[in-house]
Amino acid sequence: MGVEIYVGQLSGTVTENEVSKLFSVVGTVESIHMVKDAETGTFRGCGYVRMSTEDEAREAVNLMNGAMLGGRLITVKMSVKQNERKAGQSGSGPKGKGSR
């Protein structure tokens, strides 16, 4: 089934093939999803890489976070599953101290 990792700060010129080539150094890349705006189809500068094992995913995060790709330093971290993201939200919104 594989483990997804988030890849951010991608240049608009980076291709799926380039992302795959970079991450295949760590292990088996099962799939890549480059995030695009639903209305315009414009690349949003981030994506998800599915590695074949959790060990490979963790190694990719450790080795690739801060790596250079397409002229930019990329951000790589473990992906948070959607149901975990929703469980962590309190529903109170982004209120800070002193806001009413």
A tleap script that builds the chain and sets N, CA, C and O, in Angstrom:
source leaprc.protein.ff14SB
mol = sequence {
  NMET GLY VAL GLU ILE TYR VAL GLY GLN LEU
  SER GLY THR VAL THR GLU ASN GLU VAL SER
  LYS LEU PHE SER VAL VAL GLY THR VAL GLU
  SER ILE HIE MET VAL LYS ASP ALA GLU THR
  GLY THR PHE ARG GLY CYS GLY TYR VAL ARG
  MET SER THR GLU ASP GLU ALA ARG GLU ALA
  VAL ASN LEU MET ASN GLY ALA MET LEU GLY
  GLY ARG LEU ILE THR VAL LYS MET SER VAL
  LYS GLN ASN GLU ARG LYS ALA GLY GLN SER
  GLY SER GLY PRO LYS GLY LYS GLY SER CARG
}
set mol.1.N position { 0.817 -1.200 0.000 }
set mol.1.CA position { 0.000 0.000 0.000 }
set mol.1.C position { 0.856 1.258 0.000 }
set mol.1.O position { 0.436 2.250 -0.595 }
set mol.2.N position { 1.993 1.284 0.607 }
set mol.2.CA position { 2.887 2.425 0.553 }
set mol.2.C position { 2.561 3.498 1.573 }
set mol.2.O position { 1.525 3.464 2.237 }
set mol.3.N position { 3.471 4.446 1.678 }
set mol.3.CA position { 3.352 5.544 2.634 }
set mol.3.C position { 3.591 6.854 1.898 }
set mol.3.O position { 4.589 7.002 1.193 }
set mol.4.N position { 2.672 7.809 2.063 }
set mol.4.CA position { 2.794 9.089 1.380 }
set mol.4.C position { 3.618 10.087 2.178 }
set mol.4.O position { 3.547 10.147 3.406 }
set mol.5.N position { 4.404 10.870 1.438 }
set mol.5.CA position { 5.116 11.994 2.020 }
set mol.5.C position { 4.740 13.240 1.228 }
set mol.5.O position { 4.470 13.178 0.029 }
set mol.6.N position { 4.728 14.360 1.920 }
set mol.6.CA position { 4.402 15.650 1.315 }
set mol.6.C position { 5.685 16.297 0.808 }
set mol.6.O position { 6.715 16.258 1.481 }
set mol.7.N position { 5.619 16.890 -0.376 }
set mol.7.CA position { 6.758 17.610 -0.943 }
set mol.7.C position { 6.266 19.006 -1.315 }
set mol.7.O position { 5.368 19.161 -2.143 }
set mol.8.N position { 6.862 20.010 -0.698 }
set mol.8.CA position { 6.451 21.389 -0.936 }
set mol.8.C position { 7.576 22.245 -1.483 }
set mol.8.O position { 8.724 21.807 -1.561 }
set mol.9.N position { 7.239 23.464 -1.858 }
set mol.9.CA position { 8.175 24.444 -2.402 }
set mol.9.C position { 8.740 24.012 -3.752 }
set mol.9.O position { 9.866 24.366 -4.100 }
set mol.10.N position { 7.960 23.250 -4.505 }
set mol.10.CA position { 8.406 22.803 -5.820 }
set mol.10.C position { 8.293 23.925 -6.843 }
set mol.10.O position { 7.328 24.689 -6.833 }
set mol.11.N position { 9.261 24.019 -7.705 }
set mol.11.CA position { 9.241 24.975 -8.807 }
set mol.11.C position { 8.146 24.583 -9.793 }
set mol.11.O position { 7.838 23.402 -9.948 }
set mol.12.N position { 7.571 25.558 -10.444 }
set mol.12.CA position { 6.535 25.295 -11.437 }
set mol.12.C position { 7.041 24.560 -12.663 }
set mol.12.O position { 6.248 24.078 -13.471 }
set mol.13.N position { 8.357 24.469 -12.807 }
set mol.13.CA position { 8.934 23.791 -13.969 }
set mol.13.C position { 9.306 22.338 -13.694 }
set mol.13.O position { 9.697 21.618 -14.613 }
set mol.14.N position { 9.190 21.900 -12.452 }
set mol.14.CA position { 9.569 20.528 -12.089 }
set mol.14.C position { 8.537 19.539 -12.617 }
set mol.14.O position { 7.332 19.780 -12.539 }
set mol.15.N position { 9.022 18.430 -13.152 }
set mol.15.CA position { 8.135 17.400 -13.700 }
set mol.15.C position { 8.008 16.225 -12.729 }
set mol.15.O position { 8.819 16.069 -11.816 }
set mol.16.N position { 6.984 15.406 -12.940 }
set mol.16.CA position { 6.821 14.180 -12.143 }
set mol.16.C position { 8.047 13.286 -12.296 }
set mol.16.O position { 8.488 12.659 -11.333 }
set mol.17.N position { 8.587 13.230 -13.491 }
set mol.17.CA position { 9.757 12.404 -13.755 }
set mol.17.C position { 10.955 12.858 -12.906 }
set mol.17.O position { 11.688 12.024 -12.375 }
set mol.18.N position { 11.153 14.165 -12.779 }
set mol.18.CA position { 12.261 14.679 -11.970 }
set mol.18.C position { 12.065 14.361 -10.491 }
set mol.18.O position { 13.019 14.014 -9.795 }
set mol.19.N position { 10.841 14.479 -10.018 }
set mol.19.CA position { 10.536 14.160 -8.620 }
set mol.19.C position { 10.769 12.670 -8.382 }
set mol.19.O position { 11.379 12.285 -7.385 }
set mol.20.N position { 10.286 11.838 -9.294 }
set mol.20.CA position { 10.460 10.396 -9.181 }
set mol.20.C position { 11.939 10.014 -9.165 }
set mol.20.O position { 12.366 9.186 -8.360 }
set mol.21.N position { 12.703 10.613 -10.047 }
set mol.21.CA position { 14.135 10.316 -10.126 }
set mol.21.C position { 14.836 10.659 -8.812 }
set mol.21.O position { 15.669 9.890 -8.333 }
set mol.22.N position { 14.501 11.812 -8.228 }
set mol.22.CA position { 15.115 12.218 -6.966 }
set mol.22.C position { 14.787 11.237 -5.843 }
set mol.22.O position { 15.683 10.790 -5.127 }
set mol.23.N position { 13.518 10.903 -5.689 }
set mol.23.CA position { 13.100 10.061 -4.574 }
set mol.23.C position { 13.437 8.582 -4.781 }
set mol.23.O position { 13.505 7.834 -3.806 }
set mol.24.N position { 13.645 8.152 -6.000 }
set mol.24.CA position { 14.000 6.753 -6.243 }
set mol.24.C position { 15.395 6.421 -5.727 }
set mol.24.O position { 15.750 5.249 -5.604 }
set mol.25.N position { 16.181 7.438 -5.428 }
set mol.25.CA position { 17.496 7.215 -4.810 }
set mol.25.C position { 17.325 6.565 -3.431 }
set mol.25.O position { 18.177 5.796 -2.985 }
set mol.26.N position { 16.219 6.884 -2.773 }
set mol.26.CA position { 15.953 6.378 -1.427 }
set mol.26.C position { 15.280 5.013 -1.451 }
set mol.26.O position { 15.534 4.186 -0.576 }
set mol.27.N position { 14.424 4.764 -2.440 }
set mol.27.CA position { 13.684 3.506 -2.478 }
set mol.27.C position { 12.717 3.492 -3.641 }
set mol.27.O position { 12.879 4.227 -4.615 }
set mol.28.N position { 11.716 2.651 -3.526 }
set mol.28.CA position { 10.742 2.473 -4.596 }
set mol.28.C position { 9.641 3.522 -4.513 }
set mol.28.O position { 8.938 3.624 -3.507 }
set mol.29.N position { 9.502 4.291 -5.574 }
set mol.29.CA position { 8.439 5.285 -5.673 }
set mol.29.C position { 7.239 4.599 -6.318 }
set mol.29.O position { 7.303 4.182 -7.474 }
set mol.30.N position { 6.145 4.485 -5.564 }
set mol.30.CA position { 4.946 3.831 -6.092 }
set mol.30.C position { 4.104 4.775 -6.937 }
set mol.30.O position { 3.538 4.369 -7.952 }
set mol.31.N position { 4.021 6.033 -6.521 }
set mol.31.CA position { 3.240 7.001 -7.285 }
set mol.31.C position { 3.616 8.420 -6.882 }
set mol.31.O position { 4.227 8.659 -5.840 }
set mol.32.N position { 3.228 9.347 -7.746 }
set mol.32.CA position { 3.448 10.769 -7.495 }
set mol.32.C position { 2.166 11.493 -7.864 }
set mol.32.O position { 1.549 11.213 -8.891 }
set mol.33.N position { 1.778 12.427 -7.010 }
set mol.33.CA position { 0.604 13.258 -7.302 }
set mol.33.C position { 1.028 14.718 -7.166 }
set mol.33.O position { 1.340 15.180 -6.068 }
set mol.34.N position { 1.036 15.438 -8.278 }
set mol.34.CA position { 1.354 16.859 -8.280 }
set mol.34.C position { 0.032 17.602 -8.112 }
set mol.34.O position { -0.884 17.409 -8.910 }
set mol.35.N position { -0.083 18.441 -7.095 }
set mol.35.CA position { -1.333 19.113 -6.769 }
set mol.35.C position { -1.575 20.282 -7.720 }
set mol.35.O position { -0.710 21.132 -7.931 }
set mol.36.N position { -2.786 20.293 -8.287 }
set mol.36.CA position { -3.190 21.366 -9.203 }
set mol.36.C position { -4.479 21.999 -8.709 }
set mol.36.O position { -5.302 21.340 -8.074 }
set mol.37.N position { -4.647 23.273 -9.003 }
set mol.37.CA position { -5.868 23.979 -8.664 }
set mol.37.C position { -7.029 23.344 -9.432 }
set mol.37.O position { -6.935 23.137 -10.642 }
set mol.38.N position { -8.104 23.040 -8.742 }
set mol.38.CA position { -9.240 22.350 -9.355 }
set mol.38.C position { -9.920 23.179 -10.446 }
set mol.38.O position { -10.428 22.626 -11.421 }
set mol.39.N position { -9.929 24.481 -10.286 }
set mol.39.CA position { -10.623 25.326 -11.262 }
set mol.39.C position { -9.749 25.684 -12.459 }
set mol.39.O position { -10.216 25.663 -13.598 }
set mol.40.N position { -8.488 26.013 -12.207 }
set mol.40.CA position { -7.629 26.512 -13.289 }
set mol.40.C position { -6.668 25.469 -13.848 }
set mol.40.O position { -6.164 25.621 -14.961 }
set mol.41.N position { -6.412 24.407 -13.077 }
set mol.41.CA position { -5.447 23.394 -13.499 }
set mol.41.C position { -4.010 23.823 -13.297 }
set mol.41.O position { -3.089 23.135 -13.738 }
set mol.42.N position { -3.807 24.949 -12.637 }
set mol.42.CA position { -2.469 25.471 -12.384 }
set mol.42.C position { -1.786 24.678 -11.264 }
set mol.42.O position { -2.393 24.392 -10.232 }
set mol.43.N position { -0.518 24.330 -11.484 }
set mol.43.CA position { 0.260 23.600 -10.486 }
set mol.43.C position { 0.405 24.451 -9.233 }
set mol.43.O position { 0.720 25.637 -9.331 }
set mol.44.N position { 0.181 23.871 -8.056 }
set mol.44.CA position { 0.189 24.603 -6.798 }
set mol.44.C position { 1.540 24.594 -6.091 }
set mol.44.O position { 1.665 25.174 -5.012 }
set mol.45.N position { 2.553 23.954 -6.669 }
set mol.45.CA position { 3.892 23.980 -6.083 }
set mol.45.C position { 4.134 22.941 -5.007 }
set mol.45.O position { 5.093 23.036 -4.241 }
set mol.46.N position { 3.258 21.948 -4.954 }
set mol.46.CA position { 3.441 20.882 -3.962 }
set mol.46.C position { 2.885 19.577 -4.525 }
set mol.46.O position { 2.213 19.558 -5.556 }
set mol.47.N position { 3.180 18.505 -3.830 }
set mol.47.CA position { 2.691 17.213 -4.274 }
set mol.47.C position { 2.911 16.144 -3.219 }
set mol.47.O position { 3.355 16.427 -2.106 }
set mol.48.N position { 2.597 14.921 -3.587 }
set mol.48.CA position { 2.735 13.779 -2.690 }
set mol.48.C position { 3.471 12.664 -3.416 }
set mol.48.O position { 3.195 12.362 -4.577 }
set mol.49.N position { 4.403 12.067 -2.710 }
set mol.49.CA position { 5.149 10.929 -3.237 }
set mol.49.C position { 4.812 9.734 -2.360 }
set mol.49.O position { 4.922 9.807 -1.136 }
set mol.50.N position { 4.406 8.642 -2.978 }
set mol.50.CA position { 4.116 7.411 -2.226 }
set mol.50.C position { 5.304 6.484 -2.358 }
set mol.50.O position { 5.625 6.003 -3.445 }
set mol.51.N position { 5.963 6.237 -1.208 }
set mol.51.CA position { 7.094 5.309 -1.143 }
set mol.51.C position { 6.558 3.939 -0.737 }
set mol.51.O position { 5.500 3.842 -0.115 }
set mol.52.N position { 7.287 2.883 -1.086 }
set mol.52.CA position { 6.747 1.536 -0.873 }
set mol.52.C position { 6.708 1.102 0.589 }
set mol.52.O position { 5.885 0.263 0.952 }
set mol.53.N position { 7.579 1.653 1.438 }
set mol.53.CA position { 7.569 1.272 2.857 }
set mol.53.C position { 7.693 2.510 3.745 }
set mol.53.O position { 8.120 3.574 3.295 }
set mol.54.N position { 7.319 2.355 4.993 }
set mol.54.CA position { 7.442 3.452 5.948 }
set mol.54.C position { 8.913 3.806 6.185 }
set mol.54.O position { 9.247 4.980 6.344 }
set mol.55.N position { 9.785 2.810 6.211 }
set mol.55.CA position { 11.222 3.079 6.380 }
set mol.55.C position { 11.760 3.939 5.237 }
set mol.55.O position { 12.532 4.870 5.465 }
set mol.56.N position { 11.349 3.624 4.008 }
set mol.56.CA position { 11.785 4.416 2.855 }
set mol.56.C position { 11.228 5.835 2.936 }
set mol.56.O position { 11.922 6.799 2.612 }
set mol.57.N position { 9.987 5.960 3.363 }
set mol.57.CA position { 9.367 7.281 3.485 }
set mol.57.C position { 10.110 8.119 4.524 }
set mol.57.O position { 10.397 9.292 4.284 }
set mol.58.N position { 10.419 7.532 5.661 }
set mol.58.CA position { 11.152 8.265 6.709 }
set mol.58.C position { 12.557 8.645 6.245 }
set mol.58.O position { 13.032 9.746 6.528 }
set mol.59.N position { 13.212 7.747 5.543 }
set mol.59.CA position { 14.542 8.048 5.018 }
set mol.59.C position { 14.465 9.170 3.982 }
set mol.59.O position { 15.346 10.029 3.932 }
set mol.60.N position { 13.421 9.166 3.161 }
set mol.60.CA position { 13.244 10.227 2.174 }
set mol.60.C position { 13.065 11.572 2.861 }
set mol.60.O position { 13.634 12.572 2.424 }
set mol.61.N position { 12.284 11.605 3.927 }
set mol.61.CA position { 12.093 12.849 4.678 }
set mol.61.C position { 13.429 13.319 5.237 }
set mol.61.O position { 13.786 14.490 5.104 }
set mol.62.N position { 14.163 12.409 5.859 }
set mol.62.CA position { 15.446 12.774 6.466 }
set mol.62.C position { 16.476 13.251 5.450 }
set mol.62.O position { 17.220 14.195 5.713 }
set mol.63.N position { 16.521 12.603 4.293 }
set mol.63.CA position { 17.537 12.943 3.294 }
set mol.63.C position { 17.128 14.054 2.342 }
set mol.63.O position { 17.982 14.817 1.891 }
set mol.64.N position { 15.852 14.163 2.027 }
set mol.64.CA position { 15.430 15.085 0.968 }
set mol.64.C position { 14.901 16.424 1.466 }
set mol.64.O position { 14.824 17.374 0.687 }
set mol.65.N position { 14.536 16.526 2.741 }
set mol.65.CA position { 14.075 17.816 3.248 }
set mol.65.C position { 15.227 18.813 3.160 }
set mol.65.O position { 16.281 18.610 3.763 }
set mol.66.N position { 15.019 19.881 2.411 }
set mol.66.CA position { 16.065 20.878 2.200 }
set mol.66.C position { 16.933 20.613 0.981 }
set mol.66.O position { 17.882 21.353 0.720 }
set mol.67.N position { 16.613 19.562 0.231 }
set mol.67.CA position { 17.370 19.267 -0.997 }
set mol.67.C position { 17.002 20.274 -2.083 }
set mol.67.O position { 15.938 20.891 -2.040 }
set mol.68.N position { 17.890 20.427 -3.045 }
set mol.68.CA position { 17.665 21.339 -4.172 }
set mol.68.C position { 17.020 20.568 -5.322 }
set mol.68.O position { 17.516 19.517 -5.728 }
set mol.69.N position { 15.914 21.095 -5.844 }
set mol.69.CA position { 15.250 20.506 -7.002 }
set mol.69.C position { 14.636 21.639 -7.810 }
set mol.69.O position { 13.839 22.416 -7.285 }
set mol.70.N position { 14.992 21.733 -9.052 }
set mol.70.CA position { 14.454 22.776 -9.918 }
set mol.70.C position { 14.824 24.179 -9.479 }
set mol.70.O position { 14.074 25.128 -9.703 }
set mol.71.N position { 15.986 24.305 -8.851 }
set mol.71.CA position { 16.442 25.615 -8.417 }
set mol.71.C position { 15.867 26.089 -7.096 }
set mol.71.O position { 16.048 27.249 -6.725 }
set mol.72.N position { 15.179 25.214 -6.382 }
set mol.72.CA position { 14.587 25.573 -5.082 }
set mol.72.C position { 14.920 24.530 -4.034 }
set mol.72.O position { 15.138 23.359 -4.344 }
set mol.73.N position { 14.956 24.978 -2.779 }
set mol.73.CA position { 15.087 24.052 -1.657 }
set mol.73.C position { 13.685 23.534 -1.346 }
set mol.73.O position { 12.781 24.315 -1.048 }
set mol.74.N position { 13.511 22.231 -1.416 }
set mol.74.CA position { 12.186 21.651 -1.216 }
set mol.74.C position { 11.950 21.302 0.248 }
set mol.74.O position { 12.890 21.110 1.019 }
set mol.75.N position { 10.691 21.224 0.607 }
set mol.75.CA position { 10.261 20.806 1.936 }
set mol.75.C position { 9.690 19.404 1.811 }
set mol.75.O position { 8.848 19.146 0.951 }
set mol.76.N position { 10.144 18.504 2.661 }
set mol.76.CA position { 9.652 17.123 2.616 }
set mol.76.C position { 9.295 16.701 4.034 }
set mol.76.O position { 10.109 16.826 4.949 }
set mol.77.N position { 8.071 16.198 4.215 }
set mol.77.CA position { 7.654 15.712 5.534 }
set mol.77.C position { 6.632 14.595 5.384 }
set mol.77.O position { 6.033 14.413 4.325 }
set mol.78.N position { 6.451 13.866 6.451 }
set mol.78.CA position { 5.466 12.790 6.433 }
set mol.78.C position { 4.090 13.403 6.214 }
set mol.78.O position { 3.762 14.436 6.797 }
set mol.79.N position { 3.299 12.770 5.383 }
set mol.79.CA position { 1.960 13.245 5.086 }
set mol.79.C position { 1.034 12.876 6.241 }
set mol.79.O position { 1.131 11.793 6.819 }
set mol.80.N position { 0.137 13.802 6.558 }
set mol.80.CA position { -0.862 13.536 7.589 }
set mol.80.C position { -2.114 13.054 6.888 }
set mol.80.O position { -2.611 13.709 5.971 }
set mol.81.N position { -2.623 11.919 7.315 }
set mol.81.CA position { -3.835 11.375 6.701 }
set mol.81.C position { -5.005 12.309 6.970 }
set mol.81.O position { -5.072 12.943 8.023 }
set mol.82.N position { -5.932 12.391 6.010 }
set mol.82.CA position { -7.029 13.336 6.097 }
set mol.82.C position { -7.857 13.147 7.365 }
set mol.82.O position { -8.247 14.139 7.982 }
set mol.83.N position { -8.138 11.916 7.776 }
set mol.83.CA position { -8.948 11.703 8.979 }
set mol.83.C position { -8.194 12.135 10.236 }
set mol.83.O position { -8.825 12.539 11.214 }
set mol.84.N position { -6.844 12.060 10.237 }
set mol.84.CA position { -6.057 12.533 11.374 }
set mol.84.C position { -6.074 14.053 11.422 }
set mol.84.O position { -6.130 14.639 12.504 }
set mol.85.N position { -6.025 14.705 10.249 }
set mol.85.CA position { -6.065 16.160 10.177 }
set mol.85.C position { -7.385 16.663 10.748 }
set mol.85.O position { -7.401 17.609 11.536 }
set mol.86.N position { -8.500 16.031 10.353 }
set mol.86.CA position { -9.814 16.453 10.829 }
set mol.86.C position { -9.958 16.226 12.327 }
set mol.86.O position { -10.561 17.048 13.016 }
set mol.87.N position { -9.418 15.131 12.840 }
set mol.87.CA position { -9.519 14.834 14.266 }
set mol.87.C position { -8.769 15.862 15.101 }
set mol.87.O position { -9.154 16.122 16.241 }
set mol.88.N position { -7.717 16.446 14.565 }
set mol.88.CA position { -6.920 17.423 15.295 }
set mol.88.C position { -7.493 18.821 15.259 }
set mol.88.O position { -7.010 19.696 15.978 }
set mol.89.N position { -8.509 19.060 14.445 }
set mol.89.CA position { -9.099 20.391 14.343 }
set mol.89.C position { -10.170 20.557 15.408 }
set mol.89.O position { -11.005 19.676 15.610 }
set mol.90.N position { -10.135 21.693 16.082 }
set mol.90.CA position { -11.107 21.931 17.142 }
set mol.90.C position { -12.370 22.594 16.634 }
set mol.90.O position { -13.395 22.582 17.315 }
set mol.91.N position { -12.310 23.181 15.426 }
set mol.91.CA position { -13.482 23.842 14.889 }
set mol.91.C position { -13.624 25.279 15.348 }
set mol.91.O position { -14.568 25.966 14.958 }
set mol.92.N position { -12.681 25.747 16.186 }
set mol.92.CA position { -12.790 27.103 16.702 }
set mol.92.C position { -12.174 28.138 15.772 }
set mol.92.O position { -12.314 29.337 16.014 }
set mol.93.N position { -11.503 27.708 14.724 }
set mol.93.CA position { -10.910 28.635 13.772 }
set mol.93.C position { -9.557 29.154 14.243 }
set mol.93.O position { -9.076 28.770 15.310 }
set mol.94.N position { -8.943 30.029 13.444 }
set mol.94.CA position { -7.582 30.485 13.731 }
set mol.94.C position { -7.538 31.691 14.671 }
set mol.94.O position { -6.814 32.650 14.404 }
set mol.95.N position { -8.283 31.659 15.741 }
set mol.95.CA position { -8.292 32.778 16.669 }
set mol.95.C position { -7.046 32.766 17.542 }
set mol.95.O position { -6.633 31.721 18.045 }
set mol.96.N position { -6.471 33.908 17.708 }
set mol.96.CA position { -5.304 34.038 18.579 }
set mol.96.C position { -5.710 34.677 19.895 }
set mol.96.O position { -6.889 34.960 20.111 }
set mol.97.N position { -4.746 34.907 20.775 }
set mol.97.CA position { -5.035 35.556 22.047 }
set mol.97.C position { -5.565 36.956 21.795 }
set mol.97.O position { -5.046 37.690 20.955 }
set mol.98.N position { -6.585 37.306 22.521 }
set mol.98.CA position { -7.124 38.648 22.438 }
set mol.98.C position { -8.124 38.860 21.317 }
set mol.98.O position { -8.697 39.946 21.227 }
set mol.99.N position { -8.359 37.895 20.473 }
set mol.99.CA position { -9.334 38.099 19.395 }
set mol.99.C position { -10.706 37.707 19.874 }
set mol.99.O position { -10.855 36.749 20.632 }
set mol.100.N position { -11.709 38.440 19.438 }
set mol.100.CA position { -13.079 38.186 19.873 }
set mol.100.C position { -14.003 38.090 18.708 }
set mol.100.O position { -15.203 37.878 18.886 }
savepdb mol mol.pdb
quit
